[in-house]
Structures are given as C-alpha cells and as structure tokens.
Amino acid sequence: MTRDRSDRVSLSVRDWFGIVGIAFGIFTACGAGYLRIDRSLSELSIGQSHQAQIIDGLNTDIQRLEARLMGVK
C-alpha cells in the first residue's frame, strides 16, 4: 500500500495482483469442489438406476417362482 501527500492510502500493483491471485484461488477451489460433488451425484444416480433394474429382475423371478409353486399345489 502506498500513501500520498494527503494521507490517502491506495493499493499498489503488487497488492492488486495478490488480491486477484487469492480470488482466483478461491474461485478455482469452489469450482473444483462443485465438479467433484456433481460427478459423485451422477455416479450415485447411475448406481441407483442399476440397482433398481436388478431389484426389478429379482421381483420378476420371485413372481415367476411363486406362480410355479402355486400351480403345483
């Protein structure tokens, strides 16, 4: 920071570069965190739909076996 004759303080070029660098770091970290969370949610969604397909297949098998057992009696 620099001070002129009227005791007014202003930021120097070095200070502005520091502020811009810190802001860039914060925005980059936030963006990376957002992308990581978005990717995790996408993976969970895909896994959930896969598990739902497996459960539907198991329910179909159970119904088929129940129908076969009821037909035997």
C-alpha positions as a Markdown table, in Angstrom:
| # | Residue | x | y | z |
|---|---|---|---|---|
| 1 | Met | 0.0 | 0.0 | 0.0 |
| 2 | Thr | 1.1 | 3.5 | -0.7 |
| 3 | Arg | 0.3 | 6.8 | 0.9 |
| 4 | Asp | 0.3 | 10.1 | -0.9 |
| 5 | Arg | 0.6 | 13.7 | 0.5 |
| 6 | Ser | -3.0 | 13.9 | 1.7 |
| 7 | Asp | -2.6 | 10.8 | 3.8 |
| 8 | Arg | -4.8 | 8.9 | 1.3 |
| 9 | Val | -3.8 | 5.2 | 1.2 |
| 10 | Ser | -4.1 | 3.3 | -2.1 |
| 11 | Leu | -3.2 | -0.2 | -3.2 |
| 12 | Ser | -0.1 | -0.8 | -5.2 |
| 13 | Val | 0.1 | -3.1 | -8.3 |
| 14 | Arg | 1.6 | -5.8 | -6.1 |
| 15 | Asp | -1.4 | -5.6 | -3.7 |
| 16 | Trp | -3.8 | -5.9 | -6.6 |
| 17 | Phe | -2.0 | -8.9 | -8.0 |
| 18 | Gly | -2.2 | -10.5 | -4.6 |
| 19 | Ile | -5.9 | -9.9 | -4.3 |
| 20 | Val | -6.6 | -11.2 | -7.8 |
| 21 | Gly | -4.4 | -14.3 | -7.1 |
| 22 | Ile | -6.3 | -15.0 | -3.8 |
| 23 | Ala | -9.7 | -14.5 | -5.5 |
| 24 | Phe | -8.6 | -16.8 | -8.4 |
| 25 | Gly | -7.5 | -19.5 | -5.9 |
| 26 | Ile | -10.8 | -19.3 | -4.0 |
| 27 | Phe | -12.9 | -19.5 | -7.2 |
| 28 | Thr | -10.8 | -22.4 | -8.6 |
| 29 | Ala | -11.3 | -24.3 | -5.3 |
| 30 | Cys | -15.0 | -23.7 | -5.3 |
| 31 | Gly | -15.3 | -24.8 | -9.0 |
| 32 | Ala | -13.3 | -27.9 | -8.3 |
| 33 | Gly | -15.5 | -28.8 | -5.3 |
| 34 | Tyr | -18.6 | -28.2 | -7.3 |
| 35 | Leu | -17.4 | -30.5 | -10.1 |
| 36 | Arg | -16.4 | -33.2 | -7.7 |
| 37 | Ile | -19.8 | -33.1 | -6.0 |
| 38 | Asp | -21.6 | -33.1 | -9.4 |
| 39 | Arg | -19.6 | -36.1 | -10.5 |
| 40 | Ser | -20.4 | -38.0 | -7.3 |
| 41 | Leu | -24.1 | -37.3 | -7.6 |
| 42 | Ser | -24.0 | -38.6 | -11.2 |
| 43 | Glu | -22.3 | -41.8 | -10.1 |
| 44 | Leu | -24.9 | -42.3 | -7.4 |
| 45 | Ser | -27.7 | -41.8 | -9.8 |
| 46 | Ile | -26.3 | -44.3 | -12.2 |
| 47 | Gly | -25.7 | -46.8 | -9.4 |
| 48 | Gln | -29.2 | -46.3 | -8.1 |
| 49 | Ser | -30.8 | -47.0 | -11.5 |
| 50 | His | -28.6 | -50.1 | -11.9 |
| 51 | Gln | -29.7 | -51.4 | -8.5 |
| 52 | Ala | -33.4 | -50.7 | -9.4 |
| 53 | Gln | -33.0 | -52.8 | -12.6 |
| 54 | Ile | -31.5 | -55.7 | -10.5 |
| 55 | Ile | -34.4 | -55.4 | -8.0 |
| 56 | Asp | -37.0 | -55.5 | -10.8 |
| 57 | Gly | -35.3 | -58.6 | -12.2 |
| 58 | Leu | -35.4 | -60.3 | -8.8 |
| 59 | Asn | -39.1 | -59.4 | -8.3 |
| 60 | Thr | -39.9 | -60.9 | -11.7 |
| 61 | Asp | -38.0 | -64.1 | -10.7 |
| 62 | Ile | -39.8 | -64.2 | -7.4 |
| 63 | Gln | -43.2 | -63.8 | -9.0 |
| 64 | Arg | -42.4 | -66.5 | -11.6 |
| 65 | Leu | -41.3 | -68.9 | -8.8 |
| 66 | Glu | -44.4 | -68.1 | -6.8 |
| 67 | Ala | -46.6 | -68.8 | -9.8 |
| 68 | Arg | -44.9 | -72.1 | -10.4 |
| 69 | Leu | -45.3 | -73.1 | -6.7 |
| 70 | Met | -49.0 | -72.2 | -6.7 |
| 71 | Gly | -49.6 | -74.2 | -9.8 |
| 72 | Val | -48.0 | -77.3 | -8.3 |
| 73 | Lys | -50.4 | -77.4 | -5.3 |
